[in-house]
Amino acid sequence: MKPYFSFQWHITDECDQRCKHCYIFSAGDHTCLLSMNWEQMENTFYNCLDFCEVYGRTPYFYITGGDPILHPDFWRLLELMHEHDIKFTILGNPFHLNDQICRELKWYGCEKYQLSLDGLRETHDWFRKPGSFDCTLEKIGCINRAGIRSVIMTTVSKTNRMEVPGIIDEVVKAGVNVFAFSRYVPSGGDLDASMTAQEYRELLAICDKKFKEYETEGCETYFNKKDHLWTLYEYETGEFKIPENAGKGMIYGGCNCGNCHLTILPSGDVYACRRVTESKVGNVFEDRLADLWVTSVETYRDYEKFSKCSKCKLLAWCRGCPAVARGTYGDFYANDPQCWADENGELFQGVDG
């Protein structure tokens, strides 16, 4: 268990974009855009603090939406965070940022501001909206000048897979502090998002080479290998080694679901993972989070149920992405479709390091 505990807190559904792969809008027109009122936000905040006090964890908030800055009580919430000396990250859009706004965010305790790039200009603007690509890169400067760490996240699918190396070049040129990517979770829509395991491994190899080249040049962008299949890749190449003193039955890393993370939606619904649509475990307006953690969340900590990962020597450090498995096969504990290990968790023969 990690000393911190993260809450991905969606305070509103309101947003300037209608992204094709968004959880809120991908199923079609979303006619009921929810937002928490101030009393609900305040109660939610203290419910989270109560949870961390009970379990001896340090709270960390990822405040998002929609675009959280559109919430009428957004700045009031940041005042509450500041009063309790709690740092946070904002996951939002670039459209309302300027130097003054970013300086204010920094003063209230914002450590990172995460934006998205889901392709090069034409692809990204198709996913999101015209002008979004250029606006995103432009606002990196505002974030950096304020002393906030700028983060770019890419959602990778078959649609944009081959553009990721170009995205890396763009974020480095823009001076982004942190870059990472995660995979698209199938949601039943018509977006062609499937990648084969070998296609995904090839992408990791290409990105790894590019990361190392930039690091050799002294590039200051930190390349966060967020996807847990990076662990499998680095085990295969020899960069990750299983610690000799690793305790049997312990979980050291991998998927945060059920370990150090909860998601809270504007409706108050609490999810073990936002990317798993059926993972609702309670409602923050009605339930004490500390109680949910040892009751309904237990469902997502049954590691022996993983059909392939349970047999793999990397179980304690990887487990792939159960959300992608659930979106693909309808089963949280099914095989990760982009994992290239065999059914016994062993590496395929003949795969180059």
Disulfide bonds with the S-S distance in Angstrom:
none
